[in-house]
Amino acid sequence: MAEKVSVEEVAEAMYKMVKDTMGLKKWKASDLQKAAIELFGEERCDKNLCKEAIRELVNSGRLVYTYFGGSFLEIPHREGAQND
């Protein structure tokens, strides 16, 4: 059996997916979860591991939930005054 990936590895991969498609795609938590399982393989990554990774990303402030006709995960937007 293949060794499970760590929560941190899954979180980094998820963050990269969201960052790389920012402005092009909005990610639902379930879509992000499916993409991570596909990336790492079902034997190395499962739904619970993905949920933990999403929780870690949201709790750390790297991703936020937004709502626009559905719940999506996005990188927090910076206000105009914060852009340096």
DSSP file (Angstrom, degrees, kcal/mol; ACC not computed):
  #  RESIDUE AA STRUCTURE BP1 BP2  ACC     N-H-->O    O-->H-N    N-H-->O    O-->H-N    TCO  KAPPA ALPHA  PHI   PSI    X-CA   Y-CA   Z-CA
    1    1 A M              0   0    0      0, 0.0     2,-0.1     0, 0.0     3,-0.1   0.000 360.0 360.0 360.0 138.8    0.0    0.0    0.0
    2    2 A A        -     0   0    0      1,-0.1     2,-0.2     0, 0.0     0, 0.0  -0.368 360.0-101.8 -71.7 148.9    1.2    3.5   -0.9
    3    3 A E        -     0   0    0      1,-0.1    -1,-0.1    -2,-0.1    40,-0.0  -0.501  39.1-112.3 -73.0 136.2    2.2    5.8    1.9
    4    4 A K        -     0   0    0     -2,-0.2    41,-0.2     1,-0.1     2,-0.2  -0.326  28.8-119.7 -65.3 147.6   -0.4    8.5    2.7
    5    5 A V        -     0   0    0     39,-2.0     2,-0.1     1,-0.1    -1,-0.1  -0.508  33.2-104.1 -82.3 159.8    0.5   12.1    1.9
    6    6 A S     >  -     0   0    0     -2,-0.2     4,-2.0     1,-0.1     5,-0.2  -0.418  21.7-115.6 -82.9 160.8    0.6   14.6    4.7
    7    7 A V  H  > S+     0   0    0      1,-0.2     4,-2.7     2,-0.2     5,-0.2   0.880 117.7  55.5 -59.5 -38.8   -2.1   17.2    5.4
    8    8 A E  H  > S+     0   0    0      2,-0.2     4,-2.5     1,-0.2    -1,-0.2   0.891 105.9  50.0 -63.9 -40.7    0.5   19.9    4.6
    9    9 A E  H  > S+     0   0    0      2,-0.2     4,-2.1     1,-0.2    -1,-0.2   0.916 113.3  45.8 -64.0 -42.9    1.2   18.4    1.2
   10   10 A V  H  X S+     0   0    0     -4,-2.0     4,-2.6     2,-0.2    -2,-0.2   0.917 112.2  51.5 -65.5 -43.3   -2.4   18.3    0.3
   11   11 A A  H  X S+     0   0    0     -4,-2.7     4,-2.6     1,-0.2    -2,-0.2   0.914 110.4  48.6 -60.6 -44.1   -3.0   21.8    1.6
   12   12 A E  H  X S+     0   0    0     -4,-2.5     4,-2.3     2,-0.2    -1,-0.2   0.911 111.9  48.8 -62.9 -42.7   -0.1   23.2   -0.5
   13   13 A A  H  X S+     0   0    0     -4,-2.1     4,-2.1     2,-0.2    -2,-0.2   0.906 112.8  48.1 -64.1 -41.9   -1.4   21.4   -3.6
   14   14 A M  H  X S+     0   0    0     -4,-2.6     4,-2.3     2,-0.2    -2,-0.2   0.920 110.9  50.4 -64.5 -44.2   -4.9   22.8   -3.0
   15   15 A Y  H  X S+     0   0    0     -4,-2.6     4,-2.8     1,-0.2    -2,-0.2   0.910 110.4  50.1 -60.2 -42.6   -3.6   26.3   -2.5
   16   16 A K  H  X S+     0   0    0     -4,-2.3     4,-2.9     2,-0.2    -1,-0.2   0.899 108.8  52.5 -64.0 -40.6   -1.6   26.1   -5.7
   17   17 A M  H  X S+     0   0    0     -4,-2.1     4,-1.1     2,-0.2    -2,-0.2   0.934 113.6  43.1 -60.0 -46.2   -4.6   24.9   -7.6
   18   18 A V  H  < S+     0   0    0     -4,-2.3     3,-0.3     1,-0.2     4,-0.2   0.922 116.3  47.6 -66.9 -44.0   -6.7   27.8   -6.4
   19   19 A K  H >< S+     0   0    0     -4,-2.8     3,-1.1     1,-0.2    -2,-0.2   0.909 110.2  51.5 -64.3 -43.3   -3.9   30.4   -6.9
   20   20 A D  H 3< S+     0   0    0     -4,-2.9    -1,-0.2     1,-0.2    -2,-0.2   0.748 117.5  38.7 -67.9 -24.0   -3.1   29.1  -10.4
   21   21 A T  T >X S+     0   0    0     -4,-1.1     3,-2.3    -3,-0.3     4,-2.2   0.217  81.1 143.6-111.3  14.3   -6.7   29.4  -11.6
   22   22 A M  T <4 S+     0   0    0     -3,-1.1     4,-0.1     1,-0.3    -3,-0.1  -0.323  76.3  12.4 -58.3 129.7   -7.6   32.6   -9.7
   23   23 A G  T 34 S+     0   0    0      2,-0.4    -1,-0.3     1,-0.1     3,-0.1   0.217 124.8  65.2  86.8 -14.9   -9.9   34.7  -11.8
   24   24 A L  T <4 S+     0   0    0     -3,-2.3     2,-0.3     1,-0.3    -2,-0.2   0.731 108.0  18.3-105.7 -33.2  -10.6   31.8  -14.2
   25   25 A K     <  -     0   0    0     -4,-2.2     2,-0.5    -7,-0.2    -2,-0.4  -0.997  59.7-142.6-144.2 143.1  -12.3   29.3  -11.9
   26   26 A K        -     0   0    0     -2,-0.3     2,-0.6    -3,-0.1    48,-0.1  -0.927  25.7-141.3-104.6 132.3  -14.2   29.3   -8.6
   27   27 A W  B     -A   73   0A   0     46,-0.9    46,-3.4    -2,-0.5     2,-0.2  -0.824   6.4-155.0-100.3 122.9  -13.5   26.2   -6.5
   28   28 A K     >  -     0   0    0     -2,-0.6     4,-2.3    44,-0.2     5,-0.2  -0.631  32.6-114.8 -80.8 153.4  -16.2   24.5   -4.5
   29   29 A A  H  > S+     0   0    0     42,-0.4     4,-2.3    -2,-0.2     5,-0.1   0.897 117.4  51.5 -57.4 -41.0  -14.8   22.5   -1.6
   30   30 A S  H  > S+     0   0    0      1,-0.2     4,-2.3     2,-0.2    -1,-0.2   0.871 109.3  49.6 -66.6 -36.2  -16.0   19.3   -3.1
   31   31 A D  H  > S+     0   0    0      2,-0.2     4,-2.3     1,-0.2    -1,-0.2   0.892 111.5  48.8 -68.6 -39.1  -14.3   20.1   -6.5
   32   32 A L  H  X S+     0   0    0     -4,-2.3     4,-2.1     2,-0.2    -2,-0.2   0.897 110.9  51.3 -65.2 -40.6  -11.1   20.9   -4.7
   33   33 A Q  H  X S+     0   0    0     -4,-2.3     4,-2.2    -5,-0.2    -2,-0.2   0.926 110.6  47.6 -61.8 -47.4  -11.3   17.6   -2.8
   34   34 A K  H  X S+     0   0    0     -4,-2.3     4,-2.3     1,-0.2    -2,-0.2   0.897 111.1  51.7 -62.2 -41.4  -11.9   15.6   -6.0
   35   35 A A  H  X S+     0   0    0     -4,-2.3     4,-2.3     1,-0.2    -1,-0.2   0.892 110.4  48.3 -63.9 -40.3   -9.0   17.3   -7.7
   36   36 A A  H  X S+     0   0    0     -4,-2.1     4,-2.6     2,-0.2     5,-0.3   0.902 111.4  49.4 -67.6 -41.0   -6.6   16.6   -4.8
   37   37 A I  H  X S+     0   0    0     -4,-2.2     4,-2.3     1,-0.2    -2,-0.2   0.896 112.9  48.1 -64.8 -38.9   -7.7   12.9   -4.7
   38   38 A E  H  < S+     0   0    0     -4,-2.3    -2,-0.2    -5,-0.2    -1,-0.2   0.895 112.4  49.6 -66.4 -39.8   -7.1   12.7   -8.4
   39   39 A L  H  < S+     0   0    0     -4,-2.3    -2,-0.2     1,-0.2    -1,-0.2   0.932 124.3  27.0 -64.4 -48.4   -3.7   14.3   -8.1
   40   40 A F  H  < S-     0   0    0     -4,-2.6    -2,-0.2    -5,-0.1    -1,-0.2   0.686 113.2-113.1 -91.6 -20.1   -2.4   12.1   -5.3
   41   41 A G    >X  -     0   0    0     -4,-2.3     4,-1.7    -5,-0.3     3,-1.1   0.138  24.2 -92.0  95.0 145.0   -4.5    9.0   -6.0
   42   42 A E  T 34 S+     0   0    0      1,-0.3    -1,-0.1     2,-0.2    -4,-0.1   0.793 122.9  57.1 -63.1 -29.5   -7.2    7.4   -3.9
   43   43 A E  T 34 S+     0   0    0      1,-0.2    -1,-0.3    -6,-0.1    -2,-0.1   0.712 116.0  35.1 -76.2 -18.5   -4.7    5.1   -2.1
   44   44 A R  T <4 S+     0   0    0     -3,-1.1   -39,-2.0     1,-0.3     2,-0.4   0.636 123.1  35.2-106.2 -18.5   -2.7    8.1   -0.8
   45   45 A C     <  +     0   0    0     -4,-1.7    -1,-0.3   -41,-0.2     2,-0.2  -0.999  63.0 179.4-142.8 133.0   -5.4   10.7   -0.3
   46   46 A D     >  -     0   0    0     -2,-0.4     4,-2.0    -3,-0.1     5,-0.2  -0.747  44.7 -93.5-128.0 177.4   -8.9   10.5    1.0
   47   47 A K  H  > S+     0   0    0     -2,-0.2     4,-2.6     1,-0.2     5,-0.2   0.881 121.4  53.0 -59.5 -41.4  -11.9   12.8    1.7
   48   48 A N  H  > S+     0   0    0      1,-0.2     4,-2.2     2,-0.2    -1,-0.2   0.898 108.6  49.6 -63.8 -40.1  -11.0   13.2    5.4
   49   49 A L  H  > S+     0   0    0      2,-0.2     4,-2.1     1,-0.2    -1,-0.2   0.904 111.8  49.6 -63.5 -41.0   -7.4   14.2    4.6
   50   50 A C  H  X S+     0   0    0     -4,-2.0     4,-2.6     2,-0.2    -2,-0.2   0.900 108.8  51.9 -64.7 -41.4   -8.8   16.8    2.1
   51   51 A K  H  X S+     0   0    0     -4,-2.6     4,-2.5     1,-0.2    -1,-0.2   0.903 109.8  49.7 -62.3 -40.8  -11.2   18.1    4.7
   52   52 A E  H  X S+     0   0    0     -4,-2.2     4,-2.4     2,-0.2    -1,-0.2   0.910 110.7  50.1 -63.2 -41.7   -8.4   18.6    7.2
   53   53 A A  H  X S+     0   0    0     -4,-2.1     4,-2.3     2,-0.2    -2,-0.2   0.911 111.5  47.6 -64.3 -42.9   -6.3   20.4    4.5
   54   54 A I  H  X S+     0   0    0     -4,-2.6     4,-2.5     2,-0.2     5,-0.2   0.922 111.2  51.4 -63.3 -43.7   -9.2   22.7    3.7
   55   55 A R  H  X S+     0   0    0     -4,-2.5     4,-2.8     1,-0.2    -2,-0.2   0.907 110.4  49.3 -59.0 -42.4   -9.8   23.4    7.4
   56   56 A E  H  X S+     0   0    0     -4,-2.4     4,-1.9     1,-0.2     6,-0.3   0.912 111.3  48.8 -64.3 -42.9   -6.0   24.2    7.8
   57   57 A L  H  <>S+     0   0    0     -4,-2.3     6,-1.6     2,-0.2     5,-1.4   0.897 115.7  43.3 -65.0 -40.3   -6.1   26.6    4.8
   58   58 A V  H ><5S+     0   0    0     -4,-2.5     3,-0.9     4,-0.2    -2,-0.2   0.921 113.6  50.3 -71.5 -44.3   -9.2   28.4    6.0
   59   59 A N  H 3<5S+     0   0    0     -4,-2.8    -2,-0.2     1,-0.3    -1,-0.2   0.829 111.0  49.6 -64.4 -31.5   -8.0   28.6    9.7
   60   60 A S  T 3<5S-     0   0    0     -4,-1.9    -1,-0.3    -5,-0.2    -2,-0.2   0.595 113.5-119.6 -83.0  -9.8   -4.7   30.0    8.6
   61   61 A G  T < 5S+     0   0    0     -3,-0.9    -3,-0.2    -4,-0.5    -2,-0.1   0.513  82.1 118.5  86.1   4.4   -6.4   32.6    6.4
   62   62 A R  S   <S+     0   0    0     -5,-1.4     2,-0.3    -6,-0.3    -4,-0.2   0.838  83.0  24.2 -72.9 -31.7   -4.7   31.4    3.2
   63   63 A L  S    S-     0   0    0     -6,-1.6     2,-0.3    12,-0.2    -2,-0.3  -0.952  72.2-163.6-128.2 152.1   -8.2   30.6    1.7
   64   64 A V  E     -B   74   0A   0     10,-3.2    10,-2.7    -2,-0.3     2,-0.4  -0.958  23.7-115.3-131.3 152.6  -11.6   32.1    2.6
   65   65 A Y  E     -B   73   0A   0     -2,-0.3     2,-0.3     8,-0.2     8,-0.2  -0.726  34.2-174.3 -82.8 134.6  -15.1   30.9    1.9
   66   66 A T  E     -B   72   0A   0      6,-2.9     6,-2.9    -2,-0.4     2,-0.5  -0.893  13.6-143.5-123.1 158.7  -17.1   33.3   -0.4
   67   67 A Y  E     +B   71   0A   0     -2,-0.3     4,-0.2     4,-0.2     2,-0.1  -0.973  34.7 145.3-129.3 120.9  -20.7   33.0   -1.3
   68   68 A F  S    S-     0   0    0      2,-2.3     3,-0.1    -2,-0.5    -2,-0.0  -0.596  94.5 -37.6-150.1  81.5  -22.1   33.9   -4.7
   69   69 A G  S    S+     0   0    0     -2,-0.1     2,-0.3     0, 0.0    -2,-0.1   0.540 140.1  19.1  74.5   6.3  -24.9   31.6   -5.6
   70   70 A G  S    S-     0   0    0      2,-0.0    -2,-2.3    -4,-0.0     2,-0.5  -0.899  97.0 -82.4 172.2 166.6  -22.9   28.9   -3.9
   71   71 A S  E     + B   0  67A   0     -2,-0.3   -42,-0.4    -4,-0.2     2,-0.3  -0.785  49.7 175.5 -94.7 126.7  -20.1   28.4   -1.5
   72   72 A F  E     - B   0  66A   0     -6,-2.9    -6,-2.9    -2,-0.5     2,-0.5  -0.899  28.7-128.4-129.9 156.4  -16.6   28.7   -2.9
   73   73 A L  E     +AB  27  65A   0    -46,-3.4   -46,-0.9    -2,-0.3     2,-0.3  -0.918  38.8 161.2-105.0 129.2  -13.0   28.7   -1.7
   74   74 A E  E     - B   0  64A   0    -10,-2.7   -10,-3.2    -2,-0.5   -55,-0.1  -0.931  46.3 -96.3-140.7 163.3  -10.8   31.6   -2.8
   75   75 A I        -     0   0    0     -2,-0.3   -12,-0.2   -12,-0.2   -13,-0.1  -0.670  60.6 -95.3 -75.2 135.5   -7.6   33.5   -1.9
   76   76 A P        -     0   0    0      0, 0.0     2,-0.2     0, 0.0    -1,-0.1  -0.256  39.7-122.6 -57.0 136.1   -8.6   36.5    0.2
   77   77 A H        -     0   0    0     -3,-0.0     2,-0.4     1,-0.0    -3,-0.0  -0.544  19.8-134.3 -77.8 144.3   -8.9   39.7   -1.9
   78   78 A R        -     0   0    0     -2,-0.2     2,-0.1     2,-0.0     5,-0.1  -0.836  19.5-120.5 -99.7 138.5   -6.8   42.6   -0.9
   79   79 A E    >>  -     0   0    0     -2,-0.4     3,-1.4     1,-0.1     4,-0.8  -0.362  28.8-106.8 -71.7 156.2   -8.3   46.0   -0.7
   80   80 A G  G >4 S+     0   0    0      1,-0.3     3,-0.8     2,-0.2    -1,-0.1   0.840 118.8  55.0 -53.4 -39.9   -7.0   48.8   -2.9
   81   81 A A  G 34 S+     0   0    0      1,-0.2    -1,-0.3     3,-0.0    -2,-0.0   0.732 104.2  56.3 -68.9 -21.7   -5.2   50.6    0.0
   82   82 A Q  G <4 S+     0   0    0     -3,-1.4     2,-0.5     2,-0.0    -1,-0.2   0.684  81.5 100.0 -84.9 -17.5   -3.4   47.4    0.9
   83   83 A N    <<        0   0    0     -4,-0.8    -3,-0.0    -3,-0.8     0, 0.0  -0.566 360.0 360.0 -73.5 119.9   -1.8   46.9   -2.5
   84   84 A D              0   0    0     -2,-0.5    -1,-0.2     0, 0.0    -3,-0.0   0.379 360.0 360.0-110.6 360.0    1.8   48.2   -2.3
